[in-house]
Amino acid sequence: MKSKRNLTRFTYQNSAFEGWRLCISRAGSTFTKYFPDKKYGGGRKSLSTAEACLTDLKALLDGARRINGKLSATTIKKAEKLLADS
């Protein structure tokens, strides 16, 4: 499987981790979450979960209010909660 924008495929030969990493930066804040294949039942399922989470996160961040060019603390907390729940 090939990496996509904001989604990177990680497959390490010497470690047990295989899966997808979601990483997105907006207005000085970076949000990262790993989606391991073991937890989600395979590469395609972890990718679909990561894509769904990315869509929700982009919608939240793009419509968010900014204070002095930065995301508000409330928006950052909402984004972190969204990542934790997925």
C-alpha positions as CSV (number, residue, x, y, z in Angstrom):
1,M,0.0,0.0,0.0
2,K,1.2,3.5,-0.8
3,S,1.3,6.5,1.5
4,K,-1.1,9.3,1.0
5,R,-1.1,13.0,2.0
6,N,-1.1,13.2,5.8
7,L,-1.1,9.4,6.0
8,T,2.2,7.4,6.1
9,R,2.6,3.7,5.9
10,F,5.1,2.3,8.5
11,T,6.4,-1.3,8.0
12,Y,9.5,-2.1,10.0
13,Q,11.5,-5.2,9.4
14,N,13.0,-5.4,12.9
15,S,10.1,-4.3,15.1
16,A,6.6,-5.5,15.7
17,F,4.9,-2.3,14.4
18,E,3.1,-2.2,11.1
19,G,0.4,0.3,10.4
20,W,-0.5,3.9,9.4
21,R,0.5,7.2,10.9
22,L,-1.8,10.2,10.6
23,C,0.0,13.5,11.0
24,I,-1.5,16.9,10.2
25,S,-0.3,20.4,11.1
26,R,-2.5,23.5,11.2
27,A,-1.8,27.0,12.5
28,G,1.2,25.9,14.5
29,S,-0.3,22.8,16.1
30,T,0.6,19.2,15.0
31,F,-1.7,16.2,15.6
32,T,-0.4,12.7,15.3
33,K,-2.0,9.3,15.8
34,Y,-0.8,5.8,14.9
35,F,-3.2,3.1,13.6
36,P,-1.6,-0.3,14.0
37,D,-2.7,-3.2,11.8
38,K,-3.0,-5.6,14.8
39,K,-5.5,-3.4,16.6
40,Y,-7.7,-2.7,13.6
41,G,-7.6,-6.1,11.9
42,G,-5.3,-5.5,9.0
43,G,-3.8,-2.9,6.7
44,R,-6.9,-2.0,4.8
45,K,-9.1,-1.7,7.9
46,S,-6.5,0.5,9.7
47,L,-6.2,2.7,6.6
48,S,-10.0,3.1,6.3
49,T,-10.1,4.1,10.0
50,A,-7.2,6.5,9.6
51,E,-8.9,8.1,6.5
52,A,-12.2,8.5,8.4
53,C,-10.4,10.1,11.3
54,L,-8.4,12.4,9.0
55,T,-11.6,13.6,7.3
56,D,-13.2,14.4,10.7
57,L,-10.1,16.1,11.9
58,K,-9.7,18.2,8.7
59,A,-13.4,19.3,9.0
60,L,-12.8,20.4,12.6
61,L,-9.6,22.2,12.0
62,D,-10.5,24.0,8.8
63,G,-13.7,25.4,10.3
64,A,-12.0,26.4,13.6
65,R,-11.7,29.8,15.0
66,R,-8.2,31.2,15.3
67,I,-6.8,33.6,17.8
68,N,-3.7,35.6,16.6
69,G,-3.2,33.0,13.9
70,K,-3.2,30.0,16.3
71,L,-5.9,27.5,17.0
72,S,-7.9,28.1,20.2
73,A,-7.3,25.9,23.2
74,T,-10.9,24.5,22.9
75,T,-10.2,23.4,19.3
76,I,-7.0,21.7,20.3
77,K,-8.8,19.8,23.0
78,K,-11.5,18.8,20.7
79,A,-9.0,17.5,18.1
80,E,-7.1,15.6,20.8
81,K,-10.3,14.0,22.0
82,L,-11.3,13.1,18.4
83,L,-7.9,11.3,18.0
84,A,-8.2,9.5,21.3
85,D,-11.7,8.2,20.6
86,S,-10.8,6.8,17.1
